Structures are given as structure tokens and as C-alpha cells.
Amino acid sequence: MKTLADLITKEMEQAFQAAEYDAKFAKVTVSNRPDLCEYQCNGAMAAAKTYRKAPFMIANEVVEKLQDSDCFDMAEAVNPGFINLKIKPSFVAGFLNDMAEDAALGVEKESEPKTILIDYGGPNVAKPLHVGHLRSAIIGESVKRIMRFKGNNVTGDIHLGDWGYQMGLIITELEKRQPDLPYFDESFEGEYPEAAPFTIGELEEIYPTASAYAKENEEYREKALHATFLLQNGHKGYRAIWRHIMDVSVTDLKKNYKNLNVEFDLWKGEADAQKYIPGMVEALKEKGYAHYDEGALVVDVAEESDKKEVPPCMILKSDGAALYDTTDLATLVEREELYQPDEVIYVVDKRQELHFVQVFRCAKKCGIVRPETDLEFLGFGTMNGKDGKPFKTREGGVMRLENLIREIDDEMYKKIMDNRTVEEEEARDTAKTVGLAAIKYGDLSNQASKDYVFDVERFTSFEGNTGPYILYTIVRIKSILNKYQQEGGSVEGLRLCEATNEFEKALMLETAKFNEMIDIVYTEIAPHKICAYIYDVANIFNKFYHGTKILTEEDEAKKGGYIALLKLTKEVLEICIDLLGFEAPERM
Ligand code: ARG
């Protein structure tokens, strides 16, 4: 379906042409003076230069051609040459009725769907998930849903950090504690045990202990590095331990991400890319892209127009070890082989931008991806505490994700119980649903690249620009619709009517912007614009609600029109929050 703005621009184009001006001047935009008009056209100003005529005269001539338009109620030329517009209530109602009949509420699918791979989440196995991983999960999940909603073929890949030094540390610490395990017996020939020699709780304790100890004990550190090296070179016992670490951690990660309503199609990781490294290195050398520099194998990626130095991409260290660059390049080799994506979007902390500049340039230069493959870095800012510094626990440590979520849920639970409308058990469930919305909306309402302050009190408030406020609005609409049905009405097959008051008109116009908004969010990859939109819709709806007798309206047709508008508003809000990755409870 066309957007409302497109439809009225078209009408305006005809008027410009009828007045013998070029249609290119006819662009219509939402009014920046909502007290005077709903939409406006500033084209007469630009046309004035081309036609050497006063803009007001042009505006007047155009306005004359709009007098019996189906679309405009008011078209008025004002000084120095603006055209102020109000849309006919019947036109808006017609648009919304078409929209209500469409399964995607007027959003058109991509005409040439793309294969898109989104690399997000990126947790490091065996290290606890912390708030730094929260943003990647929240933003990535939303971007995935938006791309999918537009009809693309989208795959989300968690890209686990499962191949690093942390593995060597765990192996070393495990050997210290349980030296008799068969994994450490070089002459062991049998089958290794199926059960892991640790629980997730133990694993979470082993890693930080080992990591701290390695910092003060050189010998231990060397051992851990060597264990990492042996693991990466196929040591049988260490591989078996690695499997155990993976099984135990991935089970735990799945639980955590499920609680966040975040779902990955692929659970691949850095380890999966390793087998592509030897072939890739050979090819880079053979085709002359890579050269040795002080023993290290590198690919130059600097460009003349660089304002800051872009160092070469590091393929192999002088001891032959692979690096972060290597793994990301090999992952692209793998992705090209298995999925041939048209676009790969990386949702990663913006402090890693340089790494991705190097990797992308190298991948293009060396033909690891096709020239037309779109490699996109979506860097996000830091989540800060109220003191403006990276978010910490009260004790000053790194805040674990689970604890953060618990803190929000408890706060929500208190607020819900204060309202005292639901039983305790329901309040617990509702607190989880609303708590997740508080976290996700608090994050997504900021432009991803910006740092933001994580403010539990503000995010959990039922008032203001918050997730709970949006949910509260949806719940309010649901409850009106339920009541209408309890009183014998059916919400199916109702048609929206022409607006009869300004609040209703405002809500209709705002709802009508849905498909236009989604297209902007999609092209700009900007979930924060969904938040801004639904905040406007919620505010306008609440004004309408307070200013209108809905269920007590006596004129049945009018009441049916209200209900149809409510139903559509609810659908718009529900699609939007689904794209943001959360949902609304039945009551709260
Ligand atoms: N595991 C990394 C970290 O915690 C993030 C991975 C980002 N994705 C990637 N393809 N490099 O910093």
C-alpha cells in the first residue's frame, strides 16, 4: 500500500501540473505547525526561483486547483508561500479501512527480498553474560525482526566467542583441581565420560578464579596459553573438555536469551570458522594480497582518503597463531560458502569499529566476499550508570545480566503490587513481561550509536517515554475492546468512520503514518524511530481516550467506528512492540 504522504503528494503533483508548474516541487511533509495544519508543502518557494515569480502567487495558483479535491479539506496559501493542508476525514478513514484489511497493515514487502545475515549477541562462552552483551542482543533482535517483517530472508547468528584463551584457562584450572581426570592422561585410550566434570555454577566460578590467578602467576599463565594452543591444534582430551564447556554453557546461554525473548537461528562460533583458515591463508598468499611484515602475515588495507591511520589487517602472528581479524575473515569465507548473503550486519560495540573497517576492506579487496555484498557495521554505544560511567553493581563490580534483570523485575513487581489489581502470582509473571519491556524500550529508544544512562527508576515508570507506559496503553485498549465484547459487541468487520472530533482525527492521522514510519526504520536501520512513533501514538491515544465517551456513545455506528479505530491502533502498537522484541500482558 502507498503511504498517506505519497498519496497526498500525488494529489499535490496534479495541482502543480494543472497550474503549469513542474510536479517535482509538489513534495508534501507533515506540518511543523500542527496548530495551523496537518501537512504542508513548501514547493512554491523553490519553484519561485525557477519561474521567477513570487512564491505566494505560485502557492495561490496551486491552491486554486485543489478546491474540489477528494483529499484535502483545507488547502491554504500563507505568506511567504507555504501551502497549509488539512486532510478530509473521509480520506483518512478510507485509508485506514484499507490498512485494517491488509495483513501487514499497509507495509509493503521488499520487491527483491535479500538474504541477510545478522551477527549479534556475541557472548563469550564460559564467561558470564554481562550488560555489555545486552545491547547487542536487544538491538540485533530488533533489527532481525524489522528486516524479516519487510520480507527478507534473514538469519540471526550468535557468533559465540568460543575459541580463545578462556578455554585454556579453564582447562588449566581443571587440571589443577582434578588431575586424575582421563582428559589429562596422555595414554588414555577409552571413551571420555559423557557427563561434564563441572556444573554451570562451578564453571562460572572456575573461569574468574583462573583468570585472576593467571594475572599473578607467570607459570600458570604460560600453561594456560599452551593449553589454548594444544586445544586449537586438536589435543584429544582438551577437545573433549571443550565440548563439555560448550554443552554446559550453551544450555545456560539458551536459557538466558530465552528470558530476553531473543532467538538465534544459528549457534555458530569462532571455532566453526577455524577450518576455513588454512585455505584462506594459502589463497591470500598465492594471490599476492598478503605479505610478511616483521614475521607477521598482513594485508594492507589503508586507503588514500583515510583521515586516521588504518593499520594492516593481521592474518597470522609471527608464531603462526590466528587472531580476531583472521577469525572474522574466515567466518566470512564460511558464510559465503554456506549462505551467500547479500548483506551481513554486525551489531557490535562501536569501540570495535576499526577492527571491522579492516576486516571489511580486506574481505572486499581479497575477494572473500563478492563486490556487491553489503557489509554493515552497526556499532552501539556504552550503557552507563547514573554517574555517567559504564554500568556497575552497587559494589562496583561488573553487573551480571541475570542480576540486572532480577533488579528490574523486582522493581516492576513492587509497582504492580502497589496498584493491587492482580493476584500475587499473576503479578510475578506480569512483572517479567513489563520488566523486559522496560529494559528493551529503555535501550532501543536511544539511537543505537549513542551512549545512554541505564536508569532503573525512569525505565520502570508507568509515565513518560517508557516501555511500561506503552504497555499500559495497549492494556487499556485491550480492556475497552474486551468490555465492548462482553456487552455483546463484535470487533470483527467494523469500519472506521470519519473523525468527528480533533482527538479522533489526530489519532487517525498518526495511525496512518505506520507504513511510512516502518519504511524509514527499515532503510535507516533505526529501531529508535519505532519507539518515538509509538510514544506519539500512545500519547495521542490517551488524549483521545480522556476526551471521548467511547463505550457510552449512543450512536451505534459512531461507537463501532471508535472500536474499529481502537482495534487498529492496538494492532499497530502490537506489531511495533513485536518488532522491538517484547509483548504486552493481558492486564497490569
Ligand atoms: N565476542 C565478542 C566480544 O565479546 C563480540 C563478537 C562480535 N562479532 C564478531 N563477528 N566479531 O567482544
Boltz pocket constraint, residues with backbone or C-beta under 6 A from the ligand:
constraints:
  - pocket:
      binder: B
      contacts: [[A, 119], [A, 121], [A, 122], [A, 123], [A, 124], [A, 159], [A, 160], [A, 161], [A, 328], [A, 346], [A, 347], [A, 348]]
      max_distance: 6.0
